[in-house]
């Protein structure tokens, strides 16, 4: 019973991080229609930012969010305006935009990764922040994991309220459902897409700070997080926030269970197995709707 509860709680923490990261990618792809392969690099850049602030300036990661999240928002907005907007303008259709954005952000991936390699090196990095054990229902979790999960829930909740309780959120959802109809309704598609892309970058920046509190990372780790975010988005249904939440939690629990009960080296295998199984059962994702 204790082992099962330990796997469940640890899996919820990891899955909560996956869900939060995937929500940001859902904003970028579901609204801006950009498949951002450099997404994970912004997460690792945020993690290095938190590491630098904590070890070099004694700023704890929670306060670091106040600096890193706006910086990540600004960096993603600039990426959209400078690199991606020309691709959007020249794309004749959605398929062309996806191909161009994949190639463009693939190049950005290596630029950001190269800069981090030069500045921070290629070794695994970590720092100790609130690594004290906390007893919950007879099992033990590190305080930093609990804090990360709580902040992920708060950020996810604020994003949900933004999308469902504000005029701007309604406009974003309209663009996600039907961009042509949204434009005919007077919504500025270009401006809203840029803000949605930047907001997705802010979310992944927050995820990078939270993950850095309890996981090791390196300059080359971004690709792994991009892959897992894509898997969660596709499993949950492209553009569906609830799908991203459920798929992220399932993935986190499955990885934790395999790592604890079988072998930590098989976590990637179970990730792909779960992904393929979901696609075979629900090709449009757990909460996706078939195209009509």
C-alpha positions in Angstrom: 0.0 0.0 0.0 2.8 2.4 0.9 4.7 1.6 -2.3 1.5 2.2 -4.4 0.8 5.5 -2.7 4.4 6.6 -3.1 4.3 5.8 -6.9 1.0 7.6 -7.2 2.1 10.8 -5.4 5.5 10.9 -7.1 3.8 10.2 -10.5 1.3 13.1 -9.9 4.2 15.5 -9.3 6.0 14.4 -12.5 2.8 14.3 -14.4 1.8 17.7 -13.2 5.0 19.1 -14.6 4.4 17.3 -17.9 0.9 18.7 -18.1 2.0 22.2 -17.3 4.7 22.1 -20.0 2.2 20.6 -22.5 -0.3 23.3 -21.9 2.2 25.9 -23.1 2.9 24.0 -26.2 -0.9 23.6 -26.7 -1.2 27.4 -26.7 1.6 27.7 -29.3 0.4 25.0 -31.7 -3.3 25.2 -31.1 -3.6 28.9 -31.6 -0.5 30.2 -33.4 -0.3 27.0 -35.5 3.4 26.8 -34.9 5.1 23.5 -34.3 7.9 24.7 -32.1 10.8 22.2 -31.9 12.8 24.6 -29.8 10.2 24.5 -27.0 12.3 22.4 -24.6 15.3 24.6 -25.0 13.4 27.5 -23.4 12.6 25.2 -20.5 16.3 24.3 -20.0 17.3 28.0 -20.4 14.8 28.8 -17.6 16.2 26.0 -15.5 19.7 27.4 -16.0 18.4 30.9 -15.2 17.0 29.5 -11.9 20.3 27.8 -11.2 22.3 31.0 -11.8 20.0 33.1 -9.6 20.1 30.6 -6.8 23.8 29.8 -6.7 25.2 33.1 -7.9 22.8 35.6 -6.4 21.1 33.7 -3.6 17.6 34.2 -5.1 15.3 31.3 -4.4 13.6 29.8 -7.4 10.1 30.9 -6.4 11.2 34.6 -6.5 13.2 33.7 -9.6 9.8 33.0 -11.3 9.1 36.8 -11.2 12.2 37.4 -13.4 12.3 34.3 -15.6 8.7 34.1 -16.6 8.5 37.6 -18.0 11.9 37.1 -19.7 10.7 33.9 -21.3 7.5 35.6 -22.5 9.6 38.4 -24.1 12.0 36.0 -25.7 9.2 33.9 -27.2 7.4 37.0 -28.4 10.6 38.2 -30.2 11.1 34.7 -31.7 7.6 34.9 -33.1 7.9 38.4 -34.4 11.4 38.2 -35.9 11.7 34.6 -37.1 8.2 33.1 -37.4 6.1 36.0 -38.6 7.8 36.0 -42.0 7.1 32.3 -42.3 3.4 32.9 -41.4 3.1 35.6 -44.0 4.6 33.6 -46.8 2.8 30.3 -46.1 0.1 29.6 -48.6 -1.7 27.0 -46.4 -1.5 25.4 -43.0 0.6 22.5 -44.2 3.3 24.8 -45.6 3.3 26.8 -42.3 3.9 23.6 -40.3 6.7 22.5 -42.4 8.4 25.9 -42.4 7.9 26.3 -38.7 9.4 22.9 -38.0 12.5 23.7 -40.0 12.8 27.2 -38.6 12.5 26.2 -34.9 14.7 23.2 -35.5 17.5 25.7 -36.3 16.6 27.9 -33.3 16.9 24.7 -31.2 20.6 24.3 -32.1 21.3 28.0 -31.6 19.9 28.1 -28.1 21.5 24.8 -27.2 24.9 25.9 -28.5 24.8 29.1 -26.5 23.9 27.1 -23.3 26.7 24.6 -24.1 29.2 27.5 -24.3 28.0 29.3 -21.2 27.2 26.4 -18.9 29.0 23.4 -20.4 27.6 20.0 -21.1 27.6 18.5 -17.7 24.5 17.6 -15.7 23.5 20.4 -13.3 21.3 20.6 -10.2 21.0 22.5 -6.9 19.6 21.8 -3.5 16.5 23.8 -2.6 13.9 22.6 0.0 15.2 19.0 -0.4 13.8 18.1 3.1 11.5 15.1 3.4 7.8 15.6 4.1 5.5 12.8 5.3 2.1 12.6 3.5 -0.3 9.7 4.1 2.5 7.4 5.3 4.9 8.1 2.4 7.7 10.6 2.0 8.1 13.3 -0.6 10.7 16.1 -0.9 9.3 19.5 -0.1 10.5 21.0 -3.4 8.4 18.4 -5.3 5.3 19.3 -3.4 6.0 23.0 -3.9 6.5 22.5 -7.6 3.2 20.6 -7.9 1.3 23.3 -6.0 2.7 26.1 -8.2 2.0 24.0 -11.3 -1.7 23.7 -10.2 -1.9 27.4 -9.5 -0.4 28.3 -13.0 -2.6 25.8 -14.7 -5.7 27.1 -12.9 -4.9 30.7 -13.8 -4.5 29.7 -17.5 -7.8 27.9 -17.4 -9.5 31.0 -16.0 -7.8 33.2 -18.6 -9.1 31.0 -21.4 -12.7 30.5 -20.0 -13.5 33.7 -18.1 -12.0 36.6 -20.1 -12.7 38.2 -23.5 -9.1 37.6 -24.6 -9.4 33.9 -23.7 -12.6 33.6 -25.7 -10.8 35.2 -28.6 -8.0 32.6 -28.4 -10.5 29.7 -28.2 -12.3 31.1 -31.2 -9.0 31.2 -33.2 -8.2 27.6 -32.2 -11.6 26.4 -33.4 -11.9 28.4 -36.6 -9.3 31.1 -37.5 -11.2 32.3 -40.6 -14.5 32.8 -38.7 -12.5 34.5 -35.8 -11.0 37.0 -38.2 -14.4 37.7 -39.7 -15.6 38.5 -36.2 -13.0 41.2 -35.9 -10.3 39.4 -34.0 -6.7 40.4 -34.8 -5.3 37.0 -35.6 -1.7 38.1 -35.9 -1.6 39.9 -32.6 -3.5 37.2 -30.7 -1.3 34.5 -32.2 1.9 36.3 -31.1 0.6 36.8 -27.6 -0.5 33.1 -27.4 2.9 32.0 -28.6 4.6 34.3 -26.0 2.2 33.0 -23.3 3.2 29.4 -24.1 6.8 30.5 -23.7 6.1 32.0 -20.3 4.4 28.7 -19.2 7.4 26.6 -20.3 9.7 29.1 -18.5 7.8 28.6 -15.3 7.9 24.8 -15.9 11.7 25.0 -16.3 12.1 26.8 -13.0 9.9 24.3 -11.1 11.5 21.3 -12.7 15.0 22.6 -11.9 14.2 22.4 -8.2 14.1 18.6 -8.1 15.5 17.2 -11.4 19.0 17.3 -12.9 19.4 18.9 -16.4 21.9 19.7 -19.0 22.2 21.9 -22.1 21.2 18.9 -24.2 18.1 18.0 -22.2 15.7 20.2 -24.0 14.9 17.7 -26.8 13.6 15.2 -24.3 11.1 17.7 -22.8 10.0 18.8 -26.3 9.4 15.2 -27.2 7.4 14.5 -24.1 5.4 17.7 -24.5 4.5 16.7 -28.0 3.5 13.3 -26.9 1.2 14.7 -24.1 -0.3 17.2 -26.6 -1.1 14.5 -29.2 -2.3 12.0 -26.6 -4.6 14.5 -25.0 -5.9 15.9 -28.3 -4.3 18.8 -30.1 -5.6 22.1 -28.7 -7.4 20.5 -25.7 -6.2 21.7 -22.3 -8.1 19.1 -20.3 -6.6 16.4 -22.6 -3.1 17.8 -21.9 -3.8 17.6 -18.1 -5.0 14.0 -18.2 -2.4 12.8 -20.6 0.4 14.5 -18.6 -0.7 12.9 -15.4 -1.0 9.4 -17.0 2.4 9.7 -18.4 4.0 10.8 -15.1 2.3 8.0 -13.2 3.3 5.4 -15.8 6.9 6.5 -15.9 7.2 6.5 -12.1 5.6 3.1 -11.8 8.0 1.5 -14.4 11.0 3.3 -12.8 10.2 2.0 -9.3 8.9 -1.5 -10.2 10.9 -2.5 -13.2 13.9 -0.4 -14.4 14.5 3.3 -14.7 16.0 2.8 -18.1 12.6 1.7 -19.5 10.8 5.0 -18.8 11.3 6.1 -22.5 10.0 2.8 -23.7 6.8 3.1 -21.6 6.4 6.6 -22.8 6.3 5.5 -26.4 4.2 2.4 -25.6 1.6 4.5 -23.9 1.7 7.0 -26.8 1.3 4.4 -29.5 -1.5 2.6 -27.5 -3.4 5.9 -27.2 -3.1 6.6 -30.9 -4.3 3.1 -31.9 -7.3 3.4 -29.6 -8.0 7.1 -30.1 -6.2 8.5 -33.2 -7.5 12.0 -32.5 -6.3 11.9 -28.8 -8.1 11.2 -25.6 -10.2 14.3 -25.8 -9.8 15.1 -29.5 -12.7 15.3 -31.9 -12.6 13.6 -35.4 -12.5 16.1 -38.3 -15.8 16.4 -40.1 
